[in-house]
Amino acid sequence: MKRIVVLGAGESGVGSAILAQKQGFDVFVSDMSPIKEKYVAELNQYNIAWEQGQHTEELILNADEVIKSPGIPEKAPIIKKLREKGINIISEIEFAGRYSKSKMICITGSNGKTTTTTLVHYIFKEAGLDASLAGNIGFSLARQVAIDPHDYYIIELSSFQLDGMYDFKADIAILLNITPDHLDRYDYKFQNYVDSKMRILQNMTENDTFIYWNEDPVVTKELEKYDIKAKMMPFSIQTIENMAAFLENEKLVINLKNNYIDMDINKLALKGQHNIYNSMAAGIAAGVEGIKKDTIRKAFSDFSGVEHRLEPVAKVRSVLFINDSKATNVNSCWYALQCMQTPVVLILGGKDKGNDYTEIEDLVKEKVKAIVCLGVDNTKLHAFFDGKVENIADAGSMEEAVNKCFAFADKGDTVLLSPCCASFDLFKSYEDRGQQFKECVKRL
């Protein structure tokens, strides 16, 4: 009997273990951290052997294949030992793909993934299709393939998930953009991260569709290196010719062979230039699947967006508070600042992943009147931003940060939480950080 070892017992790992068990493998789950109670209960329910707080080598290094959770880096000692032994290490998505004939619509990019993925899913559901979210959001793909299969999976893919994918194939792949992120996991080499993102093209055939942003200089340069068999569907707000989606006279146009859709951009529920791109990508994917133009238009005007992504929280004494906690890299913050029409008090900080703040420097000088640095170590932020804004202060908790921002803000200003950094120095996750922000605002 083939032995499958699953490293990491979060949603992805437990889903993989359930699927491996259903496929008749000998399964063992190992997590260096404590496993959440709900996952312990599930592993026990399926009679799957597990351990927590350690990696017992004799139970792991005898695996025929290992499914690694995306959060475990290559430099982890157990991964190095598995590599030395030549044991195959794959991601949950790769494993799940082996046991499903459903259509896979896969979305990646440094920014906009979650919004685009949820928008595609929303359009497909509105069209009455049996579609489910997977990957970075929703239940794991492996779990769904095992116990709750669907016709379509709309999958948000991170670079870490793509790294462990080899034979998996997307039916529709969307590549939104590539800007520096997670460089701490890629030896601080941008090209390594770029190569990881481009893996979304693997194994695509002439029956598949590749949707990408035509103005991204990194993407367009990389595409020259690949022999792409899939149908190419670029989108743009600057070019019209040969584009599957473009902007013309304040209208978003999706122009496919047998599906032409146009819509006034002011009627889009999602505001901001970056959301025009996200809508174009989602609209092309829906059009390719033959979803009717009226359904797509209605979905575009009804979709309410994603929590923690440019989410208006409240107005307190004419000061608007916006939760953009999902902005865990500099480029995300750039998009957020670009949307701002009023003076901004900006909350930055957290676990720095090798950030280069020059990208937002001009927007900060133009729009930001004060910065509150919320992190355990703010030296890098001070080194870059001191003297570039009128006021800069430190905060050690979300409550302190919100109070300081409110003191800096005048009527008509916007307080924006768009931290550029991961949340793990002070918070459990970006969701936890966003939730605390919202609660602190409500207490003002």
C-alpha positions as CSV (number, residue, x, y, z in Angstrom):
1,M,0.0,0.0,0.0
2,K,1.4,3.4,-1.0
3,R,2.3,5.6,2.0
4,I,1.3,9.2,1.9
5,V,2.6,11.6,4.5
6,V,0.9,15.0,4.9
7,L,3.0,17.8,6.5
8,G,0.8,20.5,8.1
9,A,-2.7,19.9,9.5
10,G,-4.6,23.0,8.5
11,E,-7.4,23.0,6.0
12,S,-5.2,22.1,3.1
13,G,-3.4,19.2,5.0
14,V,-6.5,17.7,6.6
15,G,-8.4,17.9,3.2
16,S,-5.4,16.1,1.6
17,A,-5.4,13.4,4.3
18,I,-9.2,12.7,3.9
19,L,-8.8,12.4,0.1
20,A,-5.7,10.1,0.5
21,Q,-7.6,7.9,3.0
22,K,-10.6,7.7,0.6
23,Q,-8.2,6.7,-2.2
24,G,-7.0,3.8,-0.1
25,F,-3.5,5.0,0.9
26,D,-1.7,4.5,4.2
27,V,-1.9,8.1,5.6
28,F,0.0,9.9,8.3
29,V,-0.3,13.6,9.2
30,S,2.5,15.5,11.0
31,D,2.4,19.1,12.2
32,M,5.2,21.0,14.1
33,S,2.5,23.2,15.7
34,P,-0.6,22.3,17.8
35,I,-3.5,21.1,15.6
36,K,-6.8,22.9,15.9
37,E,-9.4,20.9,17.8
38,K,-11.8,20.7,14.9
39,Y,-9.1,19.1,12.7
40,V,-8.1,16.7,15.4
41,A,-11.7,15.6,15.6
42,E,-11.8,15.1,11.8
43,L,-8.6,13.1,11.6
44,N,-9.9,10.8,14.4
45,Q,-13.3,10.5,12.7
46,Y,-11.5,9.2,9.5
47,N,-9.1,7.0,11.6
48,I,-6.1,8.9,10.2
49,A,-2.9,8.6,12.3
50,W,-1.4,12.0,13.3
51,E,1.1,13.8,15.5
52,Q,1.5,17.4,16.6
53,G,4.4,19.5,18.0
54,Q,7.0,17.4,16.2
55,H,8.1,15.6,13.0
56,T,9.0,12.0,13.8
57,E,11.5,11.2,11.1
58,E,11.1,7.4,11.0
59,L,7.3,8.0,10.4
60,I,7.9,10.6,7.6
61,L,11.1,9.5,5.8
62,N,9.4,6.2,4.8
63,A,6.8,8.0,2.7
64,D,6.3,7.2,-1.0
65,E,5.0,10.7,-1.5
66,V,4.6,13.8,0.7
67,I,1.9,16.5,0.5
68,K,3.3,19.7,2.0
69,S,1.2,22.6,3.2
70,P,2.0,25.8,1.5
71,G,3.2,27.5,4.7
72,I,6.2,25.2,5.2
73,P,9.3,26.6,3.5
74,E,11.9,24.6,1.5
75,K,14.5,25.4,4.2
76,A,12.6,23.4,6.9
77,P,15.0,20.6,8.1
78,I,12.4,17.8,7.4
79,I,12.0,19.1,3.8
80,K,15.7,19.1,3.2
81,K,15.9,15.5,4.5
82,L,13.0,14.4,2.2
83,R,14.7,16.0,-0.8
84,E,18.0,14.3,0.1
85,K,16.2,10.9,0.0
86,G,14.5,11.8,-3.3
87,I,11.0,11.5,-2.0
88,N,8.4,13.3,-4.2
89,I,6.9,16.4,-2.5
90,I,3.7,17.9,-3.9
91,S,1.1,20.4,-3.0
92,E,-2.5,19.7,-2.0
93,I,-3.8,21.1,-5.4
94,E,-1.5,18.8,-7.4
95,F,-2.8,15.8,-5.4
96,A,-6.5,16.7,-5.6
97,G,-6.2,17.4,-9.4
98,R,-5.4,13.7,-9.9
99,Y,-8.8,12.6,-8.8
100,S,-11.1,15.2,-10.4
101,K,-12.4,15.7,-14.0
102,S,-14.1,19.0,-13.0
103,K,-13.2,22.3,-14.8
104,M,-10.4,24.1,-13.0
105,I,-10.4,27.9,-13.2
106,C,-7.2,29.1,-11.6
107,I,-6.3,32.6,-10.6
108,T,-2.9,33.9,-9.5
109,G,-1.0,37.2,-9.3
110,S,0.7,39.3,-6.6
111,N,-2.5,41.4,-6.2
112,G,-6.2,41.1,-6.9
113,K,-6.3,37.3,-6.6
114,T,-9.0,37.1,-3.9
115,T,-11.2,39.7,-5.4
116,T,-11.0,38.2,-8.9
117,T,-11.5,34.7,-7.6
118,T,-14.6,35.6,-5.6
119,L,-16.0,37.7,-8.5
120,V,-15.6,34.7,-11.0
121,H,-17.3,32.5,-8.4
122,Y,-20.1,35.0,-7.9
123,I,-20.7,35.3,-11.7
124,F,-20.7,31.5,-12.1
125,K,-23.2,31.0,-9.2
126,E,-25.4,33.8,-10.6
127,A,-25.4,31.8,-13.9
128,G,-26.7,28.8,-12.0
129,L,-23.5,26.7,-12.4
130,D,-22.3,24.3,-9.8
131,A,-19.1,26.2,-8.9
132,S,-17.1,26.2,-5.6
133,L,-14.2,28.2,-4.3
134,A,-10.9,26.5,-3.4
135,G,-7.2,27.0,-3.0
136,N,-6.4,30.0,-0.8
137,I,-10.1,30.5,0.0
138,G,-13.0,28.3,1.0
139,F,-12.6,24.6,1.8
140,S,-9.5,22.8,0.4
141,L,-9.8,21.4,-3.1
142,A,-8.8,18.0,-1.8
143,R,-11.6,17.9,0.8
144,Q,-14.2,18.9,-1.8
145,V,-12.9,16.3,-4.4
146,A,-13.2,13.7,-1.6
147,I,-16.5,14.5,0.0
148,D,-18.3,17.3,-1.8
149,P,-17.5,17.4,-5.6
150,H,-18.5,20.3,-7.9
151,D,-18.5,20.8,-11.7
152,Y,-16.3,23.9,-11.5
153,Y,-13.6,24.9,-9.0
154,I,-12.6,28.5,-8.9
155,I,-9.1,28.3,-7.4
156,E,-7.0,31.1,-5.9
157,L,-3.4,30.0,-6.2
158,S,-0.4,31.4,-4.3
159,S,3.1,31.0,-5.5
160,F,3.7,28.5,-2.7
161,Q,0.9,26.3,-4.0
162,L,2.2,26.6,-7.6
163,D,5.7,25.5,-6.4
164,G,4.4,22.0,-5.6
165,M,2.4,21.6,-8.8
166,Y,3.7,19.5,-11.7
167,D,1.1,17.6,-13.7
168,F,-2.0,19.7,-12.7
169,K,-3.6,21.6,-15.5
170,A,-5.8,24.7,-15.5
171,D,-8.7,24.8,-18.0
172,I,-8.8,28.6,-17.6
173,A,-5.7,30.3,-16.1
174,I,-5.7,34.0,-15.0
175,L,-2.5,35.8,-14.3
176,L,-3.3,39.3,-13.0
177,N,0.2,40.8,-12.4
178,I,3.6,40.0,-10.9
179,T,5.3,42.4,-8.4
180,P,7.8,41.6,-5.7
181,D,6.3,39.6,-2.8
182,H,7.4,36.8,-0.5
183,L,11.0,37.4,-1.5
184,D,12.1,36.0,1.9
185,R,10.9,32.6,0.6
186,Y,12.7,32.9,-2.8
187,D,16.3,33.7,-1.7
188,Y,15.5,37.4,-2.2
189,K,15.6,36.8,-5.9
190,F,12.6,38.3,-7.8
191,Q,13.1,35.9,-10.8
192,N,12.6,32.9,-8.6
193,Y,9.2,34.3,-7.5
194,V,8.4,35.2,-11.1
195,D,9.2,31.6,-12.3
196,S,6.9,30.3,-9.6
197,K,3.9,32.4,-10.8
198,M,4.5,31.4,-14.4
199,R,3.9,27.7,-13.4
200,I,0.2,28.4,-13.8
201,L,0.8,27.8,-17.5
202,Q,2.0,24.2,-17.0
203,N,0.4,21.5,-19.2
204,M,-2.2,23.8,-20.8
205,T,-3.4,22.7,-24.3
206,E,-5.0,24.4,-27.3
207,N,-8.4,23.7,-25.7
208,D,-7.5,25.8,-22.6
209,T,-7.6,29.6,-22.1
210,F,-4.9,31.9,-20.7
211,I,-6.1,35.3,-19.5
212,Y,-3.5,37.9,-18.6
213,W,-2.9,41.6,-18.1
214,N,-1.3,43.0,-21.2
215,E,0.4,46.0,-19.5
216,D,2.3,44.1,-16.9
217,P,6.0,44.5,-18.0
218,V,7.1,41.4,-16.1
219,V,4.4,39.1,-17.5
220,T,4.7,40.3,-21.1
221,K,8.5,39.8,-21.0
222,E,8.2,36.3,-19.4
223,L,5.6,35.2,-22.0
224,E,8.3,35.4,-24.7
225,K,10.2,32.6,-23.0
226,Y,7.2,30.1,-23.1
227,D,5.7,28.1,-25.9
228,I,2.1,28.6,-25.0
229,K,-0.5,26.3,-26.6
230,A,-3.6,27.8,-24.8
231,K,-5.8,30.5,-26.4
232,M,-4.3,33.8,-25.3
233,M,-6.8,36.3,-24.0
234,P,-5.1,39.6,-22.9
235,F,-6.9,42.5,-21.3
236,S,-5.9,46.2,-21.1
237,I,-7.1,49.7,-20.4
238,Q,-4.6,51.3,-22.8
239,T,-4.9,49.1,-25.9
240,I,-7.9,48.0,-27.9
241,E,-6.5,46.0,-30.8
242,N,-6.4,42.2,-30.2
243,M,-7.6,42.5,-26.6
244,A,-10.2,40.2,-25.2
245,A,-11.2,43.1,-22.8
246,F,-10.5,46.8,-23.0
247,L,-11.7,50.2,-21.9
248,E,-13.4,52.5,-24.5
249,N,-15.2,55.7,-23.7
250,E,-15.7,54.9,-20.0
251,K,-17.0,51.5,-21.0
252,L,-15.6,48.1,-20.0
253,V,-15.8,46.0,-23.2
254,I,-15.4,42.2,-23.3
255,N,-14.9,41.2,-26.9
256,L,-14.9,37.4,-27.5
257,K,-15.8,35.7,-30.8
258,N,-19.4,34.9,-29.9
259,N,-19.8,37.1,-26.8
260,Y,-19.6,40.9,-26.8
261,I,-20.4,42.7,-23.5
262,D,-20.0,46.3,-22.7
263,M,-20.8,48.1,-19.5
264,D,-20.4,51.7,-18.1
265,I,-17.5,51.5,-15.6
266,N,-19.5,53.8,-13.2
267,K,-22.0,51.0,-12.8
268,L,-19.4,48.5,-11.5
269,A,-19.9,47.8,-7.8
270,L,-16.1,47.5,-7.3
271,K,-14.5,50.9,-7.5
272,G,-10.9,51.8,-8.4
273,Q,-8.7,51.2,-11.5
274,H,-7.3,47.9,-10.2
275,N,-10.9,46.6,-10.0
276,I,-11.5,47.4,-13.6
277,Y,-8.6,44.9,-14.3
278,N,-10.1,42.3,-11.9
279,S,-13.5,42.7,-13.6
280,M,-12.0,42.3,-17.1
281,A,-10.3,39.1,-16.1
282,A,-13.4,37.7,-14.4
283,G,-15.6,38.8,-17.3
284,I,-13.4,37.0,-19.9
285,A,-13.5,33.8,-17.9
286,A,-17.3,34.0,-17.6
287,G,-17.6,34.8,-21.3
288,V,-15.3,31.9,-22.3
289,E,-17.7,29.6,-20.5
290,G,-20.6,31.0,-22.4
291,I,-22.3,32.8,-19.5
292,K,-24.9,35.3,-20.8
293,K,-23.9,39.0,-21.0
294,D,-26.9,40.0,-18.9
295,T,-25.8,37.7,-16.1
296,I,-22.3,39.1,-16.2
297,R,-23.5,42.7,-16.2
298,K,-25.8,42.1,-13.3
299,A,-23.0,40.3,-11.3
300,F,-20.7,43.2,-12.0
301,S,-23.1,45.7,-10.6
302,D,-24.2,43.6,-7.6
303,F,-20.9,42.1,-6.3
304,S,-20.0,43.5,-2.9
305,G,-16.3,42.8,-2.8
306,V,-14.0,41.0,-0.3
307,E,-13.6,41.6,3.4
308,H,-10.3,43.2,4.4
309,R,-9.8,44.5,0.9
310,L,-10.5,48.3,0.6
311,E,-13.5,47.6,2.9
312,P,-15.2,50.8,4.2
313,V,-15.7,50.3,7.9
314,A,-17.4,53.5,9.3
315,K,-17.4,57.2,9.3
316,V,-16.6,58.7,12.7
317,R,-17.1,62.5,12.9
318,S,-16.7,62.8,9.1
319,V,-13.5,60.7,9.1
320,L,-13.8,57.6,6.9
321,F,-12.0,54.4,8.1
322,I,-11.0,51.8,5.4
323,N,-9.8,48.3,6.2
324,D,-7.3,47.1,3.7
325,S,-5.6,44.6,6.0
326,K,-5.2,42.2,3.0
327,A,-2.5,44.6,1.6
328,T,0.4,42.5,2.7
329,N,2.8,43.8,0.1
330,V,3.8,47.2,-1.2
331,N,2.0,47.0,-4.5
332,S,-1.3,46.3,-2.8
333,C,-0.9,49.5,-0.8
334,W,0.0,51.4,-4.1
335,Y,-3.4,50.3,-5.5
336,A,-5.2,51.4,-2.3
337,L,-3.5,54.9,-2.2
338,Q,-4.2,55.3,-5.9
339,C,-8.0,55.1,-5.2
340,M,-7.9,57.7,-2.4
341,Q,-9.5,61.1,-3.2
342,T,-9.0,62.7,0.2
343,P,-6.0,63.3,2.5
344,V,-4.9,60.0,4.1
345,V,-3.7,58.9,7.5
346,L,-2.0,55.6,6.8
347,I,-1.3,52.6,9.0
348,L,1.8,50.7,7.9
349,G,3.9,47.9,9.4
350,G,4.1,44.3,10.4
351,K,6.5,41.5,9.3
352,D,8.6,42.9,6.5
353,K,9.1,40.4,3.6
354,G,12.0,42.3,1.9
355,N,9.9,45.3,1.0
356,D,11.0,48.2,-1.3
357,Y,8.9,51.3,-0.3
358,T,10.1,53.4,-3.3
359,E,7.0,52.1,-5.2
360,I,4.6,54.1,-3.0
361,E,6.9,57.1,-2.2
362,D,5.3,59.5,-4.7
363,L,1.8,58.6,-3.7
364,V,2.7,58.9,0.0
365,K,4.1,62.4,-0.6
366,E,1.1,63.4,-2.7
367,K,-1.8,62.0,-0.5
368,V,-0.6,61.0,3.0
369,K,-0.5,63.6,5.8
370,A,0.5,61.1,8.6
371,I,1.8,57.6,9.0
372,V,1.3,55.4,12.1
373,C,3.8,52.5,12.2
374,L,2.1,49.5,13.8
375,G,4.7,46.8,14.4
376,V,7.2,45.2,16.7
377,D,10.1,46.7,14.7
378,N,9.5,49.9,12.7
379,T,13.1,50.9,12.1
380,K,12.9,50.2,8.3
381,L,9.7,52.3,8.0
382,H,11.2,55.2,9.8
383,A,14.4,55.0,7.8
384,F,12.4,55.4,4.6
385,F,9.5,57.7,5.5
386,D,10.9,60.0,8.2
387,G,10.9,63.6,6.7
388,K,8.6,62.5,3.8
389,V,5.3,63.1,5.7
390,E,4.2,65.8,8.1
391,N,3.6,63.4,11.0
392,I,4.9,59.9,11.8
393,A,4.2,57.9,15.0
394,D,4.5,54.4,16.4
395,A,1.9,52.1,17.9
396,G,2.3,48.8,19.7
397,S,-1.4,47.7,19.4
398,M,-4.3,48.2,17.0
399,E,-6.2,50.3,19.6
400,E,-3.2,52.7,20.0
401,A,-2.8,52.9,16.2
402,V,-6.5,53.7,15.6
403,N,-6.5,56.4,18.4
404,K,-3.4,58.0,17.0
405,C,-4.8,58.1,13.5
406,F,-8.1,59.6,14.7
407,A,-6.0,62.4,16.4
408,F,-4.1,63.1,13.2
409,A,-7.3,63.1,11.0
410,D,-9.4,66.1,10.2
411,K,-13.0,66.2,8.9
412,G,-13.1,64.7,5.4
413,D,-9.9,62.7,5.8
414,T,-9.5,58.9,5.4
415,V,-7.8,56.6,7.8
416,L,-6.4,53.7,5.7
417,L,-5.1,50.4,7.2
418,S,-3.0,49.2,4.2
419,P,0.1,47.8,6.0
420,C,2.4,46.6,3.2
421,C,3.5,43.8,5.5
422,A,2.5,40.4,6.8
423,S,0.6,40.4,10.1
424,F,2.5,37.8,12.1
425,D,4.4,40.1,14.4
426,L,1.4,41.3,16.4
427,F,-1.6,39.4,14.9
428,K,-2.7,35.8,14.1
429,S,-3.4,36.7,10.4
430,Y,-4.4,39.6,8.2
431,E,-8.0,38.7,9.0
432,D,-7.3,39.0,12.7
433,R,-5.6,42.4,12.0
434,G,-8.5,43.7,10.0
435,Q,-11.1,42.4,12.5
436,Q,-9.3,44.2,15.4
437,F,-9.1,47.4,13.3
438,K,-12.9,47.3,12.7
439,E,-13.6,46.7,16.4
440,C,-11.3,49.5,17.5
441,V,-13.0,51.9,15.0
442,K,-16.4,50.9,16.3
443,R,-15.3,51.8,19.8
444,L,-14.3,55.4,18.9
